[in-house]
């Protein structure tokens, strides 16, 4: 077991997902990211294969291999992993603004025609908004409380998409 490894946001994503899933392969983690946290936190799939091994060596995860078939590695969170996740969650907010990385906004910044870009941006943001609203309905129908973390984060995504639609539609109309 390695002592004092530095836990990263990817570490906490893996720990959090395994708290929800109980046990998962790296491939399962990839699917869980795509279905939820990947909507607001991007990470490379290779991280979801390397990070569980690193966390296992540090004692935050336990690993077992399937006895038949492909003998995939299945990971589960340990007591030390739960303690690390709980400590991170209770540490309070981080006073850092998120980084905004939008290739089309970068093009506008450097002089591309904003109207041409804006017209192409409204439809995908409208589609993403519909996807988020559908997911919000499913969570609400499934009994998610208003203070449910996934629902709360999803509502931030809805507001984000609504603002992008307002912004790009306004540019398209100018």
N, C-alpha and C positions, 0 to 999 in steps of 0.2 A: 504494500500500500504506500502510495506517495503522500507525503505530508505537504500541506500548504500549497496546493495548486491554485492558480488564479481561476476563479469561476467567471465566466463571460455570459453575456446575454444568451448565447447558444446553449451554454450549460443549463441556464435556468429554463429555457424552452424545453430541453430534453427532460429535466427533472419535473417540470410542470405537466408535460404530456404524459409521462409515466405515472404521475400521481393520478391522473384521470383514467389512463388505460390499464393500469395495474401491471401489464407486461406487454412488450412490443418488440418487434424486430426493427432495424433501421429503416427498412422499407415501409413498415407500418407507421413509423414516425414521420416519414416523408409524406404519406397520405394524410396524416393528422395535421401536419403543418399546412398542406394545401387546402384543407377543409376549414381552417380557422385562422390561426395566428399568421399564416402566410399572406393574409389579406392586408396586414399592416406592418409586418416585419419580414423583410427578405433575407434569406440565407441560402447558401449553396447546398445542394443535396449532399455533396461530399462531406459537409460538416456533420450531417446527421448519421453518417457512417463512422466517422472518426471520433466524434465527441463521446458516444456511449462507451467506447473502449477506454478513453482517457478517464472518464468518470468512474468506470469500474476499477481501474488501477488505483484510483484515489479513495475507493471505498464508498462512493456515493451511489453506485449501482451494483446490483448482483447480475451475473450472467449465467445462463444455462443454455445448453445446446439441445435441439430436438434430437431424439434418439433414432428417428427414422426419417426417411425422405431426404430433403436437402440439408438436414442437420443445421438449420439456421440458428443464429444466436438470438436468444430472447433476453431482453433486459427488464429488470424491475428495480424500483427505487428502494434503497436501504433506509434504515433509521437515520444514518448520517446524512443521506441525501435529503430526506424530509426536513431534517433540522436545518440544513443549509438553505433549502427553498423557503422554509418558514421565516428564517432570519432575514433573507432578502426581501420577502413580501412585507415584513413588519418594519423594515428599515425606513420606510417613508418614501415620499416622492423624490425624484431626482430633478434638480433645478437646471435642466438642459433642454433647450428647444430641439425638436426633431429636425433632422436634415431633410430639406426638400430637394429631391432629385427628379426633375422632369425634363426629359430630352427636348420636348417641344417648347417648353418655357425657355430652355437654354438657346434654342434656335431663335425665338422671338427676341431674346436679350441681344443676340448678335446681329439682328437686322432682318430676319426672315419676315415675310408678310404675315402679320398676325391673323388677318381675316382668313387666309387660305388654311392656316394651321387650325384655327378655331373651328372652322366648319367640319374638319375631320375629327375633332376631339369630342364634340358634343355626343354623338351616338355611342361611342364606347363607355363614356361616363354614365349615360342614361341606362345602358345595359347593366353596368356594374351596380348602379343604384337599385334597379329592379331586382337583381340577384340578392343584394343586401336586404331589401324590404321583404322578399320572399323568405329569407332565412330568419328575419325578425319575427314574421308571422309564425313560422314553424316553432321557433323557440317559445314564443308566447303561448301557442296552442299546446306545447309540451309541458307547460306549467312553470316556465322560467320566471323567477321573481324579477321585479324591476331593478333590484340591486345585484342580480346575477352578473358576474364578471364578463362572461361571454356576450351577454346581451348589452351590457354597458359599453363594451369595446365596439360592438357592432354598430351601436347608435352613433358612435364617433365616426365610423366609416360612412354611415348614411349622411351625416352632416358634411363630411368631407366631400363626398360625391355631389351633394346638392350645391355646395359652393363652387366646385369645379364647373358644373353645368352652368351656373349663373355667370361665372367668369368668362368661360369660352363662348357662351351664347351672346354675351354682351360684346365681346370682341368681333364675333361674326356679324353682328348687326351694325357695327360702326362703319 
